[in-house]
Amino acid sequence: MTSTTNLPSHLRLACDTCGSSFDEWRWRCSCGAPLDFATEFVPVESSPADAALDYRRGLWTFDEFLPTGPHATLGEGMTPLVDASEWDASFKLEYVFPTGSFKDRGATTTLSVASELGVDRVVEDSSGNAGAAIATYAARAGIDAEIYVPASVKPSKLRAIERAGAKPVRVEGDRQAVTDACVEAVEANDAWYASHAWNPAFFAGTATFAYEVAAQRDWDVPDAVVTPLGHGTLFLGAYRGFNALYEAGWIDRIPRLYGAQAAGYAPIAEARHYTAADETNDVADGIQILSPVRESEIHEALDETGGDAIALSADAVEDELDRLHRHGFYTEPTCAVAPAALRELRLMGAIGDDEDVVVPLTGSGLKS
């Protein structure tokens, strides 16, 4: 399970569940819980003006919030934040990243950590986007990669993995079967698990979403942020990022966070509203997660920010996808769950018509 020993102090790991700490790299705690970095990365500057930020560095502009330097980068970050008047919101166009999804945020930091540690091979499991991102950034870092994917993976995403030189391993069964097969391989071969659900470096990367949103709004955060929610990779990244900015004194409040799930794959929404889906949304294939690794942290984020999670039907997502395309936002289907959720949340009165909202559009329609 351990692949790298004698970690540098800034990369040491800790478990919030049992309190254990480790100076060797592990993909999870001995108690079974996910690990995070023991160090909190908060800048010494008291304001962003003092930090003299250079936005030409993309998401690495915010390196004082990050665990390592840009050892594997393709110039990612600072994605556009644009007005979406049809939704009375702002959309952050995460689908313009090098591999066409927000997963590049976590891939660049994860492979940068792997590179710093001298890792020569990584393993990941994914429905497609994370696999393509890890494969691409592994190629950039000169690190071999093996990506476990569903047998039904979209051909465009499989090609992205293969053409980056990674080895795809297709697994029959549901999304959990893919993870189970990958974990078995990780443990059997003592491999470095570059998981977007488990690896703390990935969440350090997705936290840059919050830093960019705040910077692009001149450090005035929105009232609410609505993201897709499967494992919570972007949702928890946003939560961690806004919290880090608040602790640094760079913003004066934290937005309410809302998670949009697919009906039939909505454990967070169902737990909070004590409902069970009577349908299955197979349109939003990127968030078909029944057992999120960091489920308790997701609930904590919802509680602490005053947000919520809701489930969307296939019809609602398809209608929203058509609407996005008609207004020039060429996204993949999973993206549409968040703007569809915003529409529902406004109808419910959870988000007011006059409130300021940011919605990330997370993956490109060119990969659909």
C-alpha positions in Angstrom: 0.0 0.0 0.0 3.0 2.3 0.6 5.0 3.4 -2.4 6.9 6.4 -1.2 8.7 6.7 2.2 10.3 9.6 4.0 7.9 12.2 2.8 9.0 15.8 2.8 7.3 17.7 5.7 4.9 19.6 3.4 3.6 16.3 1.9 3.0 14.4 5.2 -0.4 12.9 5.6 -3.1 12.9 8.3 -6.4 11.3 9.0 -9.2 13.5 10.3 -11.2 10.4 11.3 -8.8 8.6 13.7 -6.1 11.2 14.1 -3.2 9.1 12.7 -0.4 10.8 10.8 2.0 9.3 8.2 5.4 10.3 6.9 5.1 7.7 4.1 2.7 7.9 1.2 -0.5 5.8 1.6 -3.7 6.0 -0.5 -5.8 5.7 2.6 -5.5 5.5 6.4 -5.2 2.2 8.2 -8.7 2.9 9.6 -10.0 2.9 6.0 -10.7 6.7 5.8 -9.3 9.0 3.2 -6.2 11.1 4.1 -5.4 14.7 3.6 -2.2 16.7 3.9 -1.2 17.4 7.5 -0.1 20.9 6.5 -2.6 23.7 5.8 -1.4 25.7 2.9 -2.3 29.3 3.6 -0.3 32.3 2.3 1.5 34.6 4.6 0.3 37.7 2.8 -2.6 39.4 4.5 -4.4 40.3 1.2 -4.3 39.3 -2.4 -2.8 42.8 -3.2 0.1 41.9 -1.0 0.6 38.6 -2.8 1.3 40.4 -6.2 -0.5 37.6 -8.1 0.5 36.9 -11.7 -2.5 35.4 -13.5 -0.4 34.4 -16.5 0.6 31.4 -14.4 -2.9 30.0 -14.6 -4.0 28.1 -11.5 -0.4 28.0 -10.3 -0.9 31.7 -9.6 -2.1 30.4 -6.3 0.9 28.2 -5.5 1.0 29.3 -1.9 -2.3 27.5 -1.4 -0.9 24.4 -3.1 1.3 21.5 -1.8 3.9 21.5 -4.5 5.2 23.3 -7.5 4.1 23.0 -11.2 6.2 19.9 -12.1 3.5 18.7 -14.6 1.6 21.6 -16.2 0.0 22.5 -19.5 -0.8 26.1 -18.7 -4.1 25.1 -17.2 -6.4 27.4 -15.1 -8.0 30.9 -15.1 -10.9 29.6 -17.1 -13.4 32.2 -18.3 -16.1 33.5 -16.0 -18.9 34.7 -18.2 -22.4 36.1 -17.9 -25.2 33.7 -18.5 -28.2 36.0 -18.6 -30.7 33.2 -19.5 -29.9 31.7 -16.1 -29.3 35.0 -14.2 -26.0 33.5 -13.2 -22.3 33.4 -14.2 -20.9 30.3 -15.8 -17.3 29.3 -15.3 -16.2 27.5 -18.4 -14.2 24.6 -17.0 -14.6 22.7 -20.3 -11.8 24.8 -21.9 -9.1 23.0 -20.0 -6.4 21.1 -22.0 -8.3 17.8 -21.8 -11.8 19.4 -21.9 -12.8 19.1 -18.2 -12.2 20.5 -14.8 -10.4 17.3 -13.8 -7.2 18.9 -15.1 -7.2 21.0 -12.0 -6.6 17.9 -9.9 -4.5 16.1 -12.5 -1.9 18.8 -12.6 -1.4 18.9 -8.8 -1.6 15.2 -8.4 1.0 14.4 -11.1 3.1 17.3 -9.8 3.2 15.7 -6.4 3.9 12.3 -8.0 6.7 13.8 -9.9 8.2 15.5 -6.8 8.1 12.1 -5.1 9.8 10.3 -7.9 6.9 8.1 -8.7 7.3 6.2 -12.0 3.8 4.8 -12.4 0.3 5.8 -11.4 -3.1 4.0 -11.4 -6.5 5.6 -11.5 -10.2 4.6 -12.1 -12.6 6.8 -13.9 -15.7 7.1 -16.0 -13.7 9.0 -18.5 -12.8 12.6 -17.8 -10.5 12.0 -14.8 -8.8 9.2 -16.6 -8.1 11.3 -19.6 -6.7 14.1 -17.4 -4.5 11.8 -15.3 -3.2 10.1 -18.5 -2.4 13.4 -20.2 -0.6 14.9 -17.2 1.2 11.7 -16.5 2.5 11.9 -20.1 3.5 15.5 -19.5 5.4 14.4 -16.4 7.0 11.3 -18.1 5.2 8.9 -15.7 3.5 5.7 -16.9 -0.3 5.4 -16.2 -2.9 2.7 -16.0 -6.5 3.8 -16.1 -9.4 1.5 -15.1 -12.6 2.5 -17.0 -16.1 1.0 -17.5 -16.4 -1.3 -20.5 -19.0 1.2 -21.8 -16.7 4.2 -21.6 -17.3 6.7 -24.4 -14.9 6.1 -27.3 -13.8 9.7 -27.3 -12.6 9.4 -23.7 -11.0 6.1 -24.3 -9.0 7.5 -27.3 -7.8 10.4 -25.1 -6.4 7.9 -22.6 -4.8 5.7 -25.2 -3.3 8.5 -27.2 -1.6 9.9 -24.1 0.2 6.6 -23.9 -1.7 5.3 -20.8 -2.9 1.7 -20.6 -6.7 1.5 -20.3 -8.2 -1.4 -18.4 -11.9 -1.9 -19.3 -14.0 -3.4 -16.6 -17.5 -5.0 -16.9 -20.1 -3.9 -14.5 -21.1 -0.6 -12.8 -18.9 2.3 -11.7 -18.2 0.6 -8.3 -17.0 -2.5 -10.1 -14.4 -0.3 -11.9 -13.2 1.1 -8.6 -13.1 -2.3 -6.9 -10.9 -3.7 -9.7 -8.6 -0.7 -9.6 -8.2 -0.9 -5.8 -7.4 -4.6 -6.1 -4.6 -3.8 -8.6 -3.3 -0.9 -6.4 -3.0 -3.2 -3.4 -1.7 -6.1 -5.3 1.1 -4.1 -7.0 1.8 -1.5 -4.3 0.9 1.1 -7.0 0.6 4.9 -6.5 -3.1 5.6 -6.6 -3.8 8.9 -8.4 -7.5 8.7 -7.5 -9.7 11.8 -7.9 -11.8 10.5 -5.0 -9.0 9.6 -2.5 -5.8 11.5 -3.4 -5.5 14.7 -1.4 -3.4 16.3 -4.1 -6.4 16.2 -6.4 -8.6 18.2 -4.0 -5.8 20.7 -3.6 -6.0 21.2 -7.3 -9.8 21.5 -7.5 -9.7 24.1 -4.7 -8.2 26.5 -7.2 -11.7 26.8 -8.7 -12.6 28.9 -5.6 -9.4 31.0 -5.8 -10.1 31.8 -9.4 -13.8 32.7 -8.9 -12.9 35.0 -6.1 -10.1 36.7 -8.1 -12.2 37.1 -11.2 -14.8 38.9 -9.0 -12.3 41.2 -7.4 -12.5 39.1 -4.2 -16.3 39.5 -3.7 -17.7 36.0 -3.6 -21.1 35.0 -5.0 -24.1 34.2 -2.8 -24.2 30.6 -4.0 -22.2 28.1 -6.1 -24.0 25.1 -7.7 -21.8 22.2 -8.9 -22.4 18.6 -10.2 -22.0 16.2 -7.3 -20.7 12.6 -7.6 -17.6 11.9 -5.5 -17.6 15.6 -4.8 -14.3 16.3 -6.4 -15.2 19.9 -7.5 -17.8 20.5 -4.8 -15.3 19.7 -2.0 -12.6 21.5 -3.8 -14.7 24.7 -3.9 -15.5 24.2 -0.2 -11.9 23.8 0.7 -10.8 26.7 -1.5 -13.3 29.2 -0.1 -12.5 28.1 3.4 -8.8 28.7 2.7 -9.4 32.1 1.3 -11.6 33.0 4.4 -8.9 31.7 6.8 -6.3 33.8 4.9 -8.5 36.9 5.3 -8.8 37.3 1.5 -12.6 37.1 1.5 -15.2 38.0 4.2 -17.7 35.2 3.8 -18.2 31.7 2.2 -20.9 31.1 -0.4 -23.7 28.6 0.1 -22.8 25.5 -1.8 -25.3 23.3 -3.7 -24.7 19.9 -5.2 -26.6 18.5 -8.2 -26.9 14.8 -8.4 -28.4 12.4 -11.0 -31.7 10.7 -9.9 -31.0 7.1 -9.0 -27.4 8.0 -8.1 -28.1 10.6 -5.4 -27.1 9.3 -2.0 -26.4 12.8 -0.6 -29.7 14.3 -1.7 -31.7 11.2 -0.7 -30.1 11.2 2.8 -30.9 14.8 3.3 -34.5 14.7 2.1 -35.3 11.1 3.1 -36.5 10.2 -0.4 -35.6 7.5 -2.9 -35.6 8.0 -6.6 -38.3 6.3 -8.6 -36.3 6.7 -11.8 -32.7 6.4 -12.9 -30.9 9.2 -14.7 -28.4 7.6 -17.0 -27.8 10.8 -19.0 -25.4 12.3 -16.5 -23.0 9.4 -16.7 -20.1 11.3 -15.0 -21.7 11.4 -11.6 -23.1 7.9 -11.2 -21.6 7.4 -7.7 -23.6 5.5 -5.1 -21.0 5.6 -2.3 -18.9 8.8 -2.3 -15.6 8.3 -0.5 -15.9 11.6 1.3 -19.6 11.5 2.0 -19.4 12.8 5.6 -17.3 15.8 4.4 -19.9 16.6 1.7 -22.6 16.7 4.3 -20.4 18.9 6.5 -19.9 21.3 3.7 -23.6 21.5 3.0 -24.4 22.1 6.6 -21.7 24.7 7.3 -22.5 26.7 4.2 -26.3 26.5 4.4 -26.5 24.7 1.1 -28.3 21.6 -0.1 -28.2 18.7 -2.6 -30.9 17.8 -5.0 -31.4 15.1 -7.6 -32.3 15.8 -11.3 -34.2 13.6 -13.7 -32.9 12.6 -17.1 -35.5 14.7 -18.8 -34.5 17.8 -16.8 -30.8 17.3 -17.7 -31.6 16.7 -21.4 -33.8 19.8 -21.6 -31.0 21.8 -19.9 -28.4 20.4 -22.2 -30.4 21.6 -25.2 -30.8 25.0 -23.6 -27.0 25.3 -23.0 -26.2 24.3 -26.6 -28.7 26.8 -28.0 -27.0 29.6 -26.0 -23.5 28.7 -27.1 -22.3 26.5 -24.3 -21.2 23.3 -25.9 -21.0 21.0 -22.9 -21.3 17.3 -22.2 -24.5 16.0 -20.6 -23.2 15.7 -17.0 -22.5 19.5 -17.1 -26.2 20.2 -17.5 -27.1 18.9 -14.0 -25.8 22.1 -12.3 -27.7 24.7 -14.3 -30.8 22.4 -14.2 -30.4 22.3 -10.4 -30.1 26.1 -10.3 -33.5 26.3 -12.1 -35.1 23.9 -9.6 -33.5 25.6 -6.5 -34.9 29.0 -7.7 -38.4 27.4 -8.1 -38.1 26.0 -4.6 -37.1 29.4 -3.2 -33.7 28.0 -1.9 -31.9 30.5 -4.2 -33.5 33.9 -4.6 -34.1 35.4 -8.1 -31.9 38.4 -7.1 -29.0 36.3 -5.7 -25.6 36.2 -7.3 -24.8 32.6 -8.5 -21.8 30.9 -10.1 -22.1 27.6 -11.9 -19.2 25.7 -13.3 -19.7 24.0 -16.7 -17.4 21.0 -16.2 -16.9 19.1 -19.4 -16.7 19.7 -23.2 -19.4 18.5 -25.6 -16.6 17.6 -28.0 -16.0 14.5 -25.8 -19.7 13.3 -25.8 
